[in-house]
Amino acid sequence: MIVAILGRVRSLLDIYSPNPVNRVAVLATLALGTVMLARSIDSGSGIGAIPILLLVWANHERFLDTLEGLLERNDWLLLGVPMLVLVAKLLMTPPTASDDLLRHIASAFWPGGYADMYVYSALPPVSLYPGFDALVGALARAFGPASAMWMMQSLALASFVLVFVLAGYRLLAGQPMAGPLVLAALVAALLLMGSRLFLARPEIFMTIWALAALLVRGRAGAVTWAVAGLLLGSGYWLAALYFPAVILLPLRRRTRAALFILLSAAWVAMWFWLADGQPLRAIAWTLEQVGNRISGMEVSENMSIANLMLHPLAMMLALGAAWSFGRGRADARLLLLAGYFALSNQARYGGVVLPLLALYILSALRELDRLGTPGSAAQRLRWRQAPCRCSR
């Protein structure tokens, strides 16, 4: 009986039927779903999607055929649609930064900067984020504090997604399942460290810059990438920690080593100027503050990275990296760089370790189709319908 009822419901909600009754039922269900979905978004409940899902279920065969054909003609939709959904959600409920970005923005409205904001507090002898403070301060004065915050958050999210997706496609190098694989890796990365992107700290932009090394082509591109890193380094006193990303550049080892040395030397010279000739004094101050820590008070950013790696999804990436280790075309440089950042044993660097592991797994999947992975459903259908040419 239940099967018969479901059959009648499916027949009634056939969106391809010319019957006026069917059309009225479909339109009514669609209208109901739109209203319920709008209300459920505000309440955080997913029950509003039920009428829409009911329509999809009733027409799933033709729907899936149409969807597959659409994706084969426009493969960018596979990534574009989920990103549009994410952006729509963010526009409905704009995120708010919770720490450092707010401080960088607020400092622009105090005549004395941090000194006026943190009266009677121990402050470094020089600014540790001069370039970043200048940029967000200018945006805040021109467009307002909230708009400046959203601009930096949007830049962080969009830059990360763009760099990660392009790097993923390049690592997969024509793999027929590149779209779904890149989407899965991107979703995993965003679920694990997406919240950090909305902090929009200087270190986030250094992470994106490091991953962008995978997109460089030729020496001119490498020079452009290095100059961009140097400019970003003016806004973060620990930017040099990200310079080992030169290992990802498509250059000879000696050329990479030379570029690393030149980049580091230029950064030291720049910071000698930015710090009024006393960068060592600033470093000594930070070490002194670390020594003055109050026992029993922990900063979550400084906790062991092992705490982050215990997340089920992070453990899956770690297992995937272990599976990828030693496989023919797996890019060992990605794993080596992830290991370098993991040596800090600080949770703050999970934001770069986890994307590197995801990209490392993608690099190992370049030859997945050669291991017996079937093609698309359309390819399998054509294969089944092809006449047999075997000898009798």
N, C-alpha and C positions, 0 to 999 in steps of 0.2 A: 504493500500500500504506500509506504514511504517513497519507494522508487517511482511509483505512478504519479504521486504528487510532485516530486521533483521534476519528473518529465514534463508535466503540464506547466510548471513554473518556467522551466527552460524554454518551452515552446512559446509561452506568453511573452517572454522577454527577448525574443529573437529580433535583434535590431535590423536584420536584413529582410524581414517579412514586410510585404506590401499591405498586409491587413491593417485597417485603421485601428482596430482594437489593440493590436500589438504595438502600434506606434504610440497610442495614448498611454499604454502601460509603461513603455520604455521611457517616454518623456516624463511621466509622473515619478518613476523610480529615480531618474536622473535629477529631477528637481529636488526630490526628497533627500537624495544623497548630497547634493550641493549645500542645502540648508544644514543638514546634520553635520557635514564635514566642517563647515565654517564654525559651528558652535563647539564641536569637539576639539578644534585646534585651541580655542581659548581655555577649555577645561583640561587639556592635556590627555583626553581620552581618545582612543582609536575607534570607538564604536560608530562614529559617524561615517566611517568608510564602508560599512556593511552594504548599503544599497549599491554603491559603485562596484564593490567586489562581486555582488550578486549578478550585476550586468556582465562583468568580465567572465564569471563562471558560466553563465548561460550561453555565451558566445565565444568560449575559450578556443575552440578549434580554429575558426576563421580568424579570430583575434590574433592568435599566436602565429598563424601563417602570414597574416598581414604585417605583424610586428617584425617577423624574421625577414621578410622581404624588404621592409623599410630600413632595417639595420644593415642589411647587406648593401643597400644603395647609399646609405648615409651612416657609416660606422661611427661618426663623431657623436651621434645621438646617444650611444651607449654610455659615454661619459658626460655628455652635455645635459641630458635630462636629470640625472641625480644631482649634478651641480646646480642646476636651476632650482630644483626642489630645496636644496640646502640654502641657496641665496634667498629664496622666497621666505623661508622660515626665519632667516636672520633679519630680513627686512621687517617682518611682522614683530619680532622681538629682538631689537638690536642688542648685541652683547655689550657688557661693560667691563673694562679692564679693572683688575683688582689690586694692582700694586704699582710697580715701577713706572709704567707709562703715565699714570696719573701724577706721579711726582715730577717727571720730566716736564709735563705740560704746565703744572701749577707753578713751577719755578720761574716761568716766563713772566708771571704777573707780580713777582716780588722784586723790588729794586735791587736788593742784595742777593737775589737768587736763593740758594740753599741756606746761606747764612741767616737770612731773615726768616726762612721757614722753620728751621730747626735751631731755635735759640737755646743757648746753654748746652748744645749737643756737640760731641766730638765729630769734626768734619775733616775730610782729607785736605791736605794743603793745596791741592789743585783739583780742577774738575776732572772727573774720570770719564765723563761722557760729553765732551764739548761739542762735537759735531752733531750728535743726536739731540742734545738740548737745544742747539741753535735751530735745527730743522723743525722739531715739534713745537718749539716756542713760536717760530714764525707762522706756522700753520694755525696755532691757537689764537694768536693775535689777529690773524687775517680772517679766520672763519669761525672762531669761537672754540672753547675747550672741548665740548662734546663732539663737534664736527672733526676736530683734529684727531681725537681718539679714534673715531670711526674710520677716518682716512687711513691711519696707520694700521688698524686692524684689517681693513679691506686689503691694503697693500700686502700685508703679511700672508693672509689667506690666499689671495689670488696668485701671488708670486710663488708660494710653496706648491700649490696645485699645478700651476703651469710648468714649473721646473721639474717636479716629480713625474708628471705625465709624459713630458717630452723625453726625459731621461729614461723612463720605463720603455717607451716605444723604441728608443735608440738601442737599448740593451737587448730587446727582443728581436730586433733586426729582421722584420718581415715574417715573424712567427704568425701563422694564421689565427691563432687564438690570442693575439696581442691585446685586443680591446678588453675582453673579459678579464684577462690576467692583470692588466694594468689597473682596471677598475677595482679588482679584489685587493690588490696591493695598496691602492690609494685609500680605500675604505678602512683597511687595517691600520694604516698609518694615521689617518684622521681620528679614528676611534681611540687610539692610544695617546696621541700627542696633539690632537686638534685644539684642545682647550688652551694649550700653550701658545698656539698661534695668535689667539685673541689677547694674550698678554702683550704682544707686539714689542717685546724688549729688543735691545740691540743684538743680543745673542741669537735671536730668532732669525734676523736678517743675515747674520754671519753663517748660520746653518744653511739657509737658502743659497747663499753665495757659494758655500762649499759644495753643495750638491750640483750647482750649475756648472761645475768643472766638467761634468759628463757631457755637456752640450757643446763644449769648445771644439772648434776645428781649426787646425793650423796655428802658426806662431802668432799671427795677428790677433786671432781670437784669444790666445793665451795671454797676450799683453793686455788686451782690453779687460779680460777677467781679472788680471792682477791689479790693474789700476782701479777697477771697481772695488776690489777687496781693500785696497789702501784707503780709498775714500770712506768706505764703511768703517774701516779701522779707526778713523778719526773720531768716531762716536762711541767707541768701546775700548776700554783700556786693556781688556784681555783678548782682543781680536787676534793676536798672534797665535793663540792656541789653535785657531782654525786654518792656519797657513799650511799644515801638512796635507791639506786637500789637494795640493799641487800634484800629488801622486796620481790623481784621477785624470790629469791632462794627457792628451794624446801626443806626448813628446818623448824623446829619448830620455833615459835616466839622467844623463849628465845635464841635459837641458833643463829638466825638471829641478835638479839639485841647484843649478845656477839661478834659476828663477826664484826658488825658495830663499836662497841667500840674499838676492837683490831685494826681494819683497820684505824680508825681515829687516835688512839694513835700512831700507827706506822708512819702514814703520818706526824703528828706533829713532831715526833722525827726526821724523815728524813729531813723535811724542816728546823728544827733547825740547822741541820748539813749543809745542802745545802746553807742556808742563813748566815752562819758563826755566828750563835747564835743571829741574829737580825731579825727574821721574823716579829716581831711586828713593827719594824721600817719600814719595807717594806710596811706593811699594812697601817701604818700611812701616808706614802708618797702617796699612792694611794688615800686615803681619802682627803688629802690636795689638790691633783690635781683635784679631783672632785669639791672641793670648789672653785677652781680657774677657773672654766668654764667661757667662754666668753658668755655673754647673747646674745641670738638670734642664736647661732650656735648649731645645733643638730647633734648628731651622730645617724645614722639610726638604728644601732644595739641596741641602748638604747631606742628606741621609744616603745610605748605601743604594747604589743602583740596583742591587739585588732585590730590593723591595718592589721596584718597578717591574723587574723581569719576572716576578711571581704572578703578574697578571696573566690570566689564561691565554689571552691573545698574544701577549709578548712571549709567552712560553711556546706558542705555536710558531712564531717567527724564529725563535731560537732553534726549535726542532727542524724547521725548514732550512735554516742556515746550515745545520749539521748535516742534513740530507744533501744539500748542495755542495758541501765541501769536497773538493777533489774531482768534481765532475768536469768534463772536458772544457766547456766554454764558460764556466762560472768565473766571473771577474773577481779574482782573489784580492784585488786592491780595495774593493768595497769592504770586504771582511776585515782586512788589515786596518783600514781607517776606523771601522767600528770598534775594533779591539783597542786602538789607540785612545779613543774617547772613553771607552769603558774603564781604562786603567785609572781614571780619576776616582772611580768608585763613588761618584756623586749622582744623585737622581736627576740633577739639572741637565746632565748631558744625555739623558735618555731621549730627549727630543731630536738628537742627531744620530744616536746609535740605532734606534728602531727604524727610521727611514732607510738607513744604510743597509740594514739587514733585509728589509723588504726588497730593495733594489738588487741586492746580492742574490736573493732567491730568483728574481725575475731573470737575471743574467744566466742562471743555470737552466732556465726553461726555454732557452732559445731553440733547442733542437727537440722540443717535446713532440712535434709532429712526426719526427723521424723515429720516434719510439713506439709508433703504433696508435697515436691519438687520432680518432676519426675526424673528418672534416665537418663542415656545417651540415645541417639537416637537408638543405637543398642539394648539396653535393652527394649525400648518401642516397637521396631520392633518385637523382639522375643515374647513380651507379646501379640501383636496383632495377630501373626501367631500361637500362641499356641492353641491347640484344646480346645474347651469348655468342661469342665467337670461338668457343672452345671446340676442339675436334671431337668427333664422336668415335 
